[in-house]
Amino acid sequence: MNQIVRSEAKKVAVLREMPPQRDAPSCSTGLQVLTRSVLVAAMAMPQESHIHIKGAREHNLRNLEVRIPRGKLVVVTGVSGSGKSSLVFDTLYAEGYRKYMESLSTRARQVLEQIKRPDVDFIHGLSPVLAIEQRTGGDSPRSTVGSVTEIEDYARLLWAHAGEQFCPKDGGRVVQHSVSETVGRLLDAEAGSRLILLAPLPVSKPAALREEIPRLRQRGFQRVRIAGEIKSLDESHLIPTGARELAVEIVIDRIVLDADQRSRLTDSLELAFREGGERAIALLSRDGSGWIARNLAHQRACEVCGDVFEKPTPSHFSPNSPAGACPDCGGIGQAMRFDEALVVPDGSKSVRGGAIKPWRIGGRNSIIRNNAMLKQLAEQLPFDPEVPWRRLPEETRNTILHGAGSRTFTFRFRRGQPAVETEFSGVIPLLAEARRTSRSDGFRARLAAYQVAGDCPGCAGERINRRSAAVRVGGVNLPGFLANDVEAVNQ
């Protein structure tokens, strides 16, 4: 392997400082080639003793002919404009890279960068080459060693084409089956079972579903499943009242799985995929022992939950692309978060005495609302708001800062207004929401004083979204590969 190092600062291609040799070949352009033997087994090429370049006319080279010995450390020196870069990079490296590209498939050549043929009569004895170019590092927080050296570009290509997809929710394998394969699997594994085939509709509010039910009836469907219960479309008050969104599935077919029913099952499954957005649900029952749901998908989907996935491309592994970047941090890997030590800087103060410092800034109405919420939370949780913060139980402090989960509380924020029953998400999530939705630059700047930079909670600092991070090659995802040092990767 011929290693070529380029120094942009001195405009000289060198590997190390070396004294000139008397027998060093030179040319009329002022370019000089110096050699020194090195014990590098990988560079020893017995089939050729040298690299012969003849008729090099790239840029300012004038029909140059030179022989570069193999198995030696070669340094090219010369004054500015003598043709060092034209010989080493634009001629020698360009021809080696072009020959390497010719050995690849057509599809690979479409992805990799193309280099034009250099203006030279011939180059004999040339093996594939590696060019290492000196560059100044950038200041962007998105730049890494992998991106600057372009190792990450080739790694993304490898993970896109050779990676094995897994679901980040449940760890299930992401596979793609045709309709005939799905039918065959059902008949082989569940022969003799009763099947109810469902097509899931998008989760919608009751008002939208009431408009959709007459359309389903006109198209010939007779039953739907709502909240786990199969009902006829002719029933009155089919859709319950309320504002909560509902999951509704169309009953496509009811059948006993048997080899004679293959054609009917295939038609029904195609209809279910068409109505359910490439997804379907199979309810299976054997010997009347209850129904078991299996998620089916026509596209790439998780074997466990049935979520549909896109086919991965290199852009899905790039933190600089919307397709691959973590939606929480935008691909930077870090996010500002409120720190408990800054939110409650003085543990000797009580909740009523102002222990929660950022809740004492902002407009008058927001401060009154915050105080009222803490007072009513103390009555219902309960805790004593006069006790110093550090003496409150740890569970109580955690509930105040991070919320009480699904537990609901009754709050009245203003006199004369009805009480509202709602969940308490916690002081820190409420602060994050206030900073995100506030239109006041000054208020957001004051809240920023209580934040610190840390790993993004959405991607844990890996910069790409969870679906992309779940693709593995040899059991390793792309962020895990890029986090290794060179020795670990080589092993």
Steps between C-alpha positions, in 0.01 A plus 500: 500500500647833399437757770502864390483784748425855393597814689292798393693734729837458325366386164747210527410130506717344771490214750795614713796736471780329309838626370540508121681213338759541231349240272146637526332525159376842395325665209502833319204634700706519818324199659722255687423143611686377809497135620593311815454127564246407765413164653130494425388156386164627377674734251725234352367405157722232345329501162629849413812679620368849429208709383568633151324825403550621141362802321338673798345822374251582775483875575854644486683169446683492168510144365663377820644149529598366843560164666398474867654198682262270682554385858665829589395818673478762225494876557416749226638851552534813295428868486149636478349432159749231404224238466515300823122478545445448128729198502404343830130570526367597158697233314618215725210494746236578236606205283516260797155606619358470147630145464351412838163639391507287185520188719172584677145429391293756309282565803801571723649737243179703502538563874872579518670813368627488142844630395590575137784320326830694538685631196780242483627249244516209745571403861638150556535312830233701680296334777195647680599819681394686812520881515513666842441873468576750772200715588416752766227391740164674502324666788162339439363293791389246240858427387668187631814307414284257304333772293820698431690189385191379304511166683145570612381533139614148415367366830154643425509328162589168667225526765241597236565197279624233743329601824232293672201704615341463843208679659611749769175447693514125563818376330310298239659429162384713208416278204306525177266228375293482185127424516556141385769449765272637772217273388732200499625577852145530632389173340809310615502623860129550570324236290152424637483824704223755473615831351354849517691730265499869591620815322597777746379853428700806611434589863246783488264701716136384533368783281717391206408134550128578491550646154700196385252232616236574227772481233610159624139381487461621140814312397356171624667453837276367778704496822772690681696444818495786751692484825547126459131425435359403160181689415264526205499821297120503529507547878385835634744705710783299353766762578515602869491866592805682630811672373743210538631351175388148414661209317258338253566195280289384206402131503612382156424128525423215740634166391628160616858457383523210257703429186179516293451861609835626370350703214237663723756575769734659244225730368392596851856572609562723198181693584605531864840642402333744262252625761744494792788689343715189434415364847257235623411318821427126516288383796558126541316252719565128530244275673312802635782585741484876448629732232869574438590807291781490243617810317554460126659740255559513127801732532806470721353461848581382850413137562375584851308830490441532125639855468594578140859606420664661200785331318818653647712728284828679584304816584319311778834472683607862458439739793505784245201362308136536611456129424766397751536780756360461849177707509571626853850647452510539121801270465737686736483237775468751780207694638445762766316365802396643834731392780352410839787668686432826315120478528529451879831668589430538874370188673445688827205688352149359497268474202296790630820692578618492138709183475401459134683808372403515129129495593547842657584668168268596219177696483274564797227265376741210447649542849151501655409189299817318607448583868137386485602173337764428766257584783231263370761233418620514862145437621437203272840329478537583799809672642574792733601805290663660807757218544848568353550336161780270611281356778218397264493128408691419184185362336318828568784708357513280190123534450516879528784529249415221254126437539270237641450292187138420417365611841257790468451802724232766525624856445314831509726774364268799537211589720161455338633247251407131519759253627693301242597135548830436328837331534795682656797465264755651741683829542786418261274387209282808557808723487611336176154554352498865611838566340395326177169687461590844637529787252711709737872483421580647841297234684667218304842649571427513874384138498818397316694586816350189662602267216812298425612321185487122506438195286174519312240283679349394167815348348732474805762701311502271194366782274285279275140398560404182683402305188833567331691419818323161515658382171796271571788347308656211687296592807636860510310814407662790316550730804661211687737436209598867470562523875779238482866584459699377200643197683158378611358536149799315349442206736 
